[in-house]
């Protein structure tokens, strides 16, 4: 896989990482602004290893060189806010799948 051209990394979003739960059992988050990412909003079906079907609503690409902050770690169930909507990360394709260039995040 080739690196994403820098001109295509023109989106910004907010990453909300789960830090715990409040007194009512709702998750609490810490927020980080992501810049220089690529976003694609499109609905598609994906099958999991358990043969369940999930409707994905967005994909985000984080370039390891050009996206900021560099070294950002992502986890399943973290939330990305983009365009005023929240998207929950369900699949993470790591660097070994795409060379050493970027991380793909598939969200519902």
Backbone torsions as a table, in degrees:
resi	resn	phi	psi	omega
1	UNK	NA	136.9	-179.1
2	UNK	-88.4	157.8	177.2
3	UNK	-62.7	152.7	176.2
4	UNK	-75.9	128.9	177.5
5	UNK	-58.6	138.4	-175.9
6	UNK	-57.6	-32.6	-179.0
7	UNK	-64.4	-24.3	179.3
8	UNK	-85.5	-10.1	-179.0
9	UNK	-92.7	63.2	-172.8
10	UNK	-111.5	14.2	-178.7
11	UNK	-104.1	156.0	174.5
12	UNK	-128.7	152.1	-179.9
13	UNK	-155.6	176.4	176.5
14	UNK	-120.3	127.7	175.7
15	UNK	-94.4	125.5	176.9
16	UNK	-112.8	109.9	179.9
17	UNK	-92.5	136.2	178.8
18	UNK	-68.8	125.1	179.8
19	UNK	-110.4	-11.5	-178.9
20	UNK	161.6	-159.0	178.5
21	UNK	-131.4	147.1	177.8
22	UNK	-83.6	-174.8	-177.6
23	UNK	-62.6	-21.2	-179.0
24	UNK	-98.3	4.3	178.4
25	UNK	86.6	4.5	178.2
26	UNK	-84.9	143.9	-179.1
27	UNK	-66.8	145.9	172.6
28	UNK	-109.4	152.5	-171.7
29	UNK	-131.0	154.6	163.5
30	UNK	-112.3	143.0	-173.4
31	UNK	-109.9	143.0	175.6
32	UNK	-136.6	133.9	177.5
33	UNK	-81.6	129.9	177.4
34	UNK	-105.6	128.4	177.3
35	UNK	-125.9	156.6	179.4
36	UNK	68.6	38.4	178.0
37	UNK	-109.8	172.3	175.9
38	UNK	-117.2	132.5	179.3
39	UNK	-122.8	142.6	174.7
40	UNK	-139.6	116.6	178.6
41	UNK	-96.4	114.9	-179.5
42	UNK	-163.2	133.6	178.5
43	UNK	-84.2	134.3	175.3
44	UNK	-154.4	153.6	179.1
45	UNK	-90.8	142.8	176.4
46	UNK	-139.6	137.3	177.2
47	UNK	-92.1	140.1	177.4
48	UNK	-93.1	176.6	177.7
49	UNK	-65.0	-20.7	179.7
50	UNK	-92.0	10.9	179.0
51	UNK	65.9	23.7	172.0
52	UNK	-88.2	156.8	177.0
53	UNK	-109.8	132.5	179.4
54	UNK	-120.7	136.8	176.2
55	UNK	-91.0	109.7	177.0
56	UNK	-85.1	141.6	-178.9
57	UNK	-114.9	-16.1	-177.8
58	UNK	-156.3	151.6	171.5
59	UNK	-128.7	140.4	177.9
60	UNK	-128.3	141.4	176.2
61	UNK	-117.2	128.7	178.4
62	UNK	-114.0	113.8	-178.2
63	UNK	-82.4	130.8	-175.8
64	UNK	-69.9	-17.7	-179.8
65	UNK	-101.2	-46.5	-170.2
66	UNK	-99.4	-17.6	179.5
67	UNK	-84.4	151.3	-178.0
68	UNK	-128.0	149.0	-3.9
69	UNK	-75.4	139.7	-179.1
70	UNK	-66.6	150.6	-179.6
71	UNK	79.8	11.1	179.6
72	UNK	-64.6	132.4	177.3
73	UNK	-100.4	138.3	179.5
74	UNK	-116.9	151.2	177.8
75	UNK	-139.6	151.8	175.1
76	UNK	-59.3	139.0	-178.7
77	UNK	81.6	-1.5	166.8
78	UNK	-66.7	158.6	-176.2
79	UNK	-116.5	135.4	173.4
80	UNK	-112.2	125.0	176.3
81	UNK	-98.2	121.7	-178.7
82	UNK	-142.5	129.3	179.5
83	UNK	60.9	30.7	178.6
84	UNK	80.7	3.8	179.3
85	UNK	-119.7	149.5	177.6
86	UNK	-96.5	135.4	177.9
87	UNK	-126.0	127.5	-178.3
88	UNK	-93.8	128.1	-179.8
89	UNK	-69.7	127.4	178.4
90	UNK	-118.2	-28.4	178.8
91	UNK	-135.5	138.9	177.4
92	UNK	-126.2	120.5	174.5
93	UNK	-98.2	115.9	-171.9
94	UNK	-86.6	178.9	-175.7
95	UNK	-57.8	-36.1	-177.2
96	UNK	-65.5	-23.3	176.9
97	UNK	-79.8	-26.3	-173.3
98	UNK	-126.8	34.6	-175.5
99	UNK	70.7	-156.2	-179.3
100	UNK	-109.1	38.7	-171.3
101	UNK	-106.1	-48.9	-171.3
102	UNK	-152.7	168.3	177.4
103	UNK	-118.3	132.3	176.4
104	UNK	-103.6	131.3	-179.9
105	UNK	-115.6	121.9	178.9
106	UNK	-106.7	128.1	-168.8
107	UNK	-127.4	155.0	171.6
108	UNK	-109.8	NA	NA
